[in-house]
Amino acid sequence: MEVTLILSDVEHAIDHDYPHFGVMALSASLKRAGHSVDFHNYRFMPEKAEFQSRIRERGNALIAFSSVTNQWDYITILAEWAKEVSTARTVVGGYHPTLCPEDCIRVEAFDMICVGEGDLVLPEIADAIDSEGDLSKIANVWIRTEAGVIRNPLRRLIDNLDELPSLDYDIYDMADYLPTNGGMLPYMTGRGCPYKCTYCSNPAINDVYRGNGRIVRRRSPERVVADIRDAIDKYGSRMTSVTMADETFTINKPFLKALYPLWQRELNSFPFEFMTSARDVSFDLLKMGFDAGNFLIRYGVESGNDWLRNSVLMRDMTDDEIVQAFGWCDEIGIRTATFAMIGLPYETPEMARQTIDFHRKIKPDEYWLTIFYPFKGTGLYDLCAKEGWIARAPVGNYFQESILDMPGFPMEKIAEYKDELVRVCTETAAMKRPRGYFDFIERKNDAKYDGDWMNRIFCHTLFASYRGRYWLILPPDSSLTYDVEVNEGSVLVTAFGVDQREFDDDFHGATFEILIDGEVVATKFLDPGINENDRVFTDVEVDLSEYIDKAIGTARLAITLRVTGVRKEKRVRLCGFGRPHIRVKKGSKRDTNQNVRRAIVRGKE
């Protein structure tokens, strides 16, 4: 039989489908059991009539939903819509039903909930419906009956993950996903985390499963390598690296010591990245991973205040351990990324400032920066509820606004400090690895500024057309003029662009210009609120050869980057120039070592 599988990512900050491991694992298990899958991932709430039409058209007897806490309201609405036009049995699983089963089973739109891992559960439900069997005795399932709710016990955790089928990436459009995400394939080598971080749902999940098997489990190194080899064979040149989504990739040292040489030998050091904690790395293992293909490590820093990190978040990790881990990576040549939050319980503006200053010190190459969100079932949710700090309804994403109202650190201030942290990390990363032989971001403090926003010229990451890059933010009406000595065979490379947060009718557009010695050499008007074609970045290259003094092979130029608005703006706009730099054209006489390899992915700049 065909099963409809529904996930929602409504209001998520990522503007494209991201493969979710839970639904890929469920789909794989259903297909191995002989069922087919009709999968939908809703990044925006669909029109009710359109959604119900699709449910009627498929006519499936089982509709399965997966939900985390901040998507629960959306998933509930979709289930209610489905029930209005279908007699299908409905089941919901995921983190939220596992941690809040009593709340979820009371929602009449769901006939059943799945508590815990559903790899074996969902195929059993489908089999029972297909054969008109008994649904009331399936382990992990809570089901409403005329006699009341039946709460079946948990089955033991699956100990040998090699027994499970490989993830079903086919439910996503990987031909679209891979090119728009730099060719990076997401993968998980295992499941479970032993740590007790108070902001995370893992400790609560571990409590649910206590006494029912090992929490932390891994696929075998051989299985991991086989899965990745299959993916490389399937996706070819579209796949350029692997991102390991395990939350504690380096916690099992024997696993790594077996995986790294096998990966290096069988996959020819295919590039990969992973997440981990600074307390779980050593110089020798970092070097071993680098030789195997590791090019980036994402560390959970969370806060620059030691008391917040260790006494509130329970991270058990010192400043010195973090600084050492980042330093080791810089020494070896591994790029680093940080996970950090602003707006934590008990946090003050002074503590948030410590987080910003700490990131200036560790200098991450990349970042994942959010506003703290209290998830139900976590220790910090209980604390926030007890203190009365939860001042508004849940939000779809935790990148732009807080739901906490804490004394001394109001919501709007939390957002401001988070934005400053983003700017500091972006600028630090851009200046840490400059482009070409003249990087406009690295040299921005040497430029002559003209305009009203001098204190708001900064480096940021903008997003449009699925791409993000470091941007020199230059709001209308302002300009920066640089005094540059240009070499023979040089080209100025940048882009004109507007961030997706400015895609509204209020922006009214702007003109982007590059001037050399006062003469406009490149220009474009962008108004993304009116013209959808302006919602993509406009790549620009200016050949500087004609300005070179042939006798000496150089020239000294005044290069101006300018943005002019249609009207006088009342606030700073997120627009400007994408990673502007001057480099020597490939193949020119001066194309020697000026563009030094700055390994992001092996062999690629």
Secondary structure as UniProt FT lines:
FT   STRAND          2..8
FT   TURN            10..11
FT   HELIX           21..32
FT   TURN            33..34
FT   STRAND          36..42
FT   HELIX           48..58
FT   STRAND          62..66
FT   HELIX           69..71
FT   HELIX           72..85
FT   STRAND          89..93
FT   HELIX           95..99
FT   HELIX           101..105
FT   TURN            108..109
FT   STRAND          112..114
FT   TURN            119..120
FT   HELIX           121..130
FT   TURN            131..132
FT   TURN            136..137
FT   TURN            139..140
FT   STRAND          141..145
FT   TURN            146..147
FT   STRAND          148..151
FT   HELIX           161..163
FT   HELIX           169..171
FT   HELIX           174..180
FT   TURN            181..183
FT   STRAND          184..187
FT   STRAND          190..191
FT   TURN            198..199
FT   HELIX           202..209
FT   TURN            210..211
FT   STRAND          217..218
FT   HELIX           221..235
FT   HELIX           236..238
FT   STRAND          241..244
FT   TURN            247..250
FT   HELIX           253..266
FT   STRAND          272..276
FT   HELIX           278..280
FT   HELIX           283..292
FT   STRAND          294..302
FT   HELIX           306..307
FT   HELIX           308..312
FT   HELIX           319..332
FT   STRAND          335..342
FT   TURN            345..346
FT   HELIX           349..362
FT   STRAND          366..371
FT   TURN            376..377
FT   HELIX           379..387
FT   TURN            407..408
FT   HELIX           411..432
FT   STRAND          438..439
FT   TURN            440..443
FT   HELIX           444..446
FT   STRAND          448..451
FT   HELIX           454..456
FT   STRAND          458..464
FT   TURN            465..466
FT   STRAND          467..473
FT   STRAND          478..487
FT   TURN            488..489
FT   STRAND          490..498
FT   HELIX           500..502
FT   TURN            505..507
FT   STRAND          510..516
FT   TURN            517..518
FT   STRAND          519..526
FT   TURN            528..530
FT   HELIX           532..535
FT   STRAND          538..543
FT   HELIX           545..547
FT   TURN            550..553
FT   STRAND          554..565
FT   STRAND          575..578
FT   STRAND          581..584
FT   TURN            586..587
FT   TURN            589..590
FT   TURN            602..603
//
